[in-house]
Amino acid sequence: MNIQLISLFLVLVLTHFILFSFVEWFAHRYLMHRKVLPSLLYRARAYFTEVYTNHAILHHRKFYKIYDHELDPVGRELNLRFIWTDYFVTNLIFSPIHCLYLWYLPIGSAALAFMLLCYMFLWNHLHTEMHIPSNRWFFRNPAFRFLNRHHFLHHRHPGRNFNVVIPIADYLFGTAIRASKIEEEIMRKLGLFSDWRGPKNREESV
């Protein structure tokens, strides 16, 4: 395959990846935490209602109140991962961009679809590890610990820290929040500053 074509593909993937931080921010803030779409959509399509209910109500208010090691077998896995429906719906939403790419630059459409697949793959693994710690070696690094604390604060302040994968939009839009001393202490008890996380002292950290 042409090296220039591969280079263009990778540049487009990276560019889309960075830009998608803003899409993630918007979707997380307005679709997963609020019902801003026309009411007809919520009545006609259960998908949009489930997106809001599973995340804003069940994932945030009912389960994972301590942040990790959810004991309820139903809530433990709920809303931790994107599913294939989310991938297809997202590509459908971006269909005008896909059409433009297919008309002017077909490789751009492939790069966008591939980026969405990678972004959701990362979201799924990062978000799952944040709430169901496996302590595998590739999660024991400063970058993940930073993202983990960033997301912990989102659970404490649902109107802040919307990015899970790349928190660029949070900082540019002013929705990033710093932890208070009490919150820092809670995060230390939960192991969010260390390489190993476990249920020790969970009751004290509430």
VOSE-268568 format. One record per residue (C-alpha): residue in three letters; x, y, z. Coordinates in steps of 0.2 Angstrom, whole numbers, padded with zeros to 4 digits, always signed. Layout:
AlaXYZ/...
This chain:
Met+0000+0000+0000/Asn+0006+0018-0004/Ile+0015+0025+0011/Gln+0008+0042+0008/Leu-0010+0035+0008/Ile-0006+0026+0025/Ser+0001+0042+0032/Leu-0014+0052+0027/Phe-0025+0038+0035/Leu-0016+0039+0051/Val-0016+0058+0051/Leu-0035+0058+0048/Val-0037+0045+0062/Leu-0027+0056+0074/Thr-0036+0072+0069/His-0053+0064+0071/Phe-0048+0056+0088/Ile-0043+0073+0095/Leu-0059+0082+0088/Phe-0070+0068+0095/Ser-0065+0074+0113/Phe-0078+0088+0109/Val-0091+0076+0103/Glu-0089+0065+0118/Trp-0091+0080+0129/Phe-0107+0086+0120/Ala-0115+0068+0120/His-0110+0065+0138/Arg-0116+0082+0144/Tyr-0132+0084+0134/Leu-0138+0066+0129/Met-0132+0055+0143/His-0136+0068+0157/Arg-0150+0078+0150/Lys-0165+0075+0139/Val-0163+0089+0126/Leu-0169+0080+0111/Pro-0187+0083+0105/Ser-0199+0073+0115/Leu-0205+0064+0100/Leu-0188+0055+0098/Tyr-0189+0049+0116/Arg-0207+0042+0113/Ala-0203+0035+0096/Arg-0186+0027+0100/Ala-0182+0018+0116/Tyr-0164+0019+0112/Phe-0163+0038+0117/Thr-0172+0035+0133/Glu-0161+0021+0138/Val-0146+0031+0135/Tyr-0151+0044+0147/Thr-0160+0032+0160/Asn-0146+0020+0161/His-0132+0033+0163/Ala-0139+0048+0172/Ile-0151+0039+0183/Leu-0145+0021+0186/His-0126+0022+0183/His-0125+0038+0193/Arg-0139+0039+0206/Lys-0142+0021+0210/Phe-0126+0011+0207/Tyr-0108+0015+0209/Lys-0111+0028+0223/Ile-0094+0023+0231/Tyr-0087+0023+0213/Asp-0080+0005+0211/His-0084-0013+0217/Glu-0102-0011+0215/Leu-0110-0026+0224/Asp-0127-0027+0214/Pro-0124-0040+0200/Val-0136-0030+0189/Gly-0129-0013+0192/Arg-0111-0019+0191/Glu-0111-0021+0172/Leu-0124-0008+0168/Asn-0119+0006+0156/Leu-0100+0003+0158/Arg-0098+0000+0139/Phe-0103+0006+0122/Ile-0112-0008+0112/Trp-0113-0011+0093/Thr-0129-0001+0092/Asp-0120+0014+0099/Tyr-0107+0012+0085/Phe-0120+0011+0071/Val-0130+0026+0078/Thr-0115+0037+0080/Asn-0109+0033+0062/Leu-0127+0037+0056/Ile-0127+0053+0065/Phe-0110+0057+0056/Ser-0117+0051+0039/Pro-0117+0069+0031/Ile-0098+0069+0035/His-0096+0051+0028/Cys-0105+0057+0012/Leu-0094+0072+0010/Tyr-0079+0061+0013/Leu-0085+0048+0001/Trp-0087+0062-0012/Tyr-0071+0071-0010/Leu-0059+0060+0000/Pro-0065+0042+0003/Ile-0051+0037+0014/Gly-0058+0050+0026/Ser-0074+0040+0029/Ala-0063+0025+0033/Ala-0053+0035+0045/Leu-0068+0041+0054/Ala-0076+0024+0055/Phe-0060+0017+0062/Met-0057+0031+0074/Leu-0075+0028+0081/Leu-0071+0010+0083/Cys-0055+0014+0092/Tyr-0063+0027+0103/Met-0077+0016+0109/Phe-0064+0002+0112/Leu-0054+0014+0123/Trp-0069+0020+0132/Asn-0075+0003+0136/His-0059-0003+0143/Leu-0055+0013+0153/His-0073+0015+0160/Thr-0074-0003+0165/Glu-0057-0003+0173/Met-0062+0013+0182/His-0077+0005+0190/Ile-0072-0014+0190/Pro-0053-0013+0194/Ser-0043-0028+0187/Asn-0026-0020+0192/Arg-0018-0026+0176/Trp-0001-0020+0172/Phe-0006-0008+0158/Phe-0018+0001+0169/Arg-0004+0004+0182/Asn+0003+0021+0175/Pro+0001+0039+0178/Ala-0010+0043+0163/Phe-0023+0031+0168/Arg-0023+0036+0186/Phe-0026+0054+0180/Leu-0041+0049+0169/Asn-0047+0039+0184/Arg-0047+0053+0196/His-0054+0064+0182/His-0069+0052+0181/Phe-0071+0050+0199/Leu-0074+0069+0201/His-0087+0067+0187/His-0097+0055+0198/Arg-0095+0067+0213/His-0100+0082+0201/Pro-0111+0075+0187/Gly-0110+0092+0179/Arg-0092+0093+0177/Asn-0078+0082+0169/Phe-0087+0074+0155/Asn-0072+0067+0145/Val-0067+0049+0149/Val-0054+0046+0135/Ile-0046+0063+0131/Pro-0051+0077+0143/Ile-0047+0091+0130/Ala-0064+0098+0129/Asp-0067+0099+0148/Tyr-0052+0110+0150/Leu-0056+0121+0135/Phe-0074+0123+0140/Gly-0071+0126+0158/Thr-0080+0110+0165/Ala-0064+0102+0172/Ile-0065+0103+0191/Arg-0051+0101+0204/Ala-0053+0089+0219/Ser-0055+0096+0236/Lys-0044+0090+0251/Ile-0058+0079+0256/Glu-0061+0072+0239/Glu-0042+0069+0237/Glu-0042+0059+0254/Ile-0057+0048+0247/Met-0047+0045+0231/Arg-0032+0040+0241/Lys-0042+0028+0251/Leu-0049+0020+0235/Gly-0032+0018+0228/Leu-0034+0031+0214/Phe-0016+0038+0217/Ser-0008+0021+0218/Asp-0005+0006+0207/Trp-0016-0005+0216/Arg-0035-0003+0220/Gly-0046-0014+0231/Pro-0061-0013+0242/Lys-0051-0009+0257/Asn-0058+0005+0268/Arg-0073+0007+0256/Glu-0085+0011+0270/Glu-0074+0025+0277/Ser-0073+0033+0260/Val-0091+0037+0257/
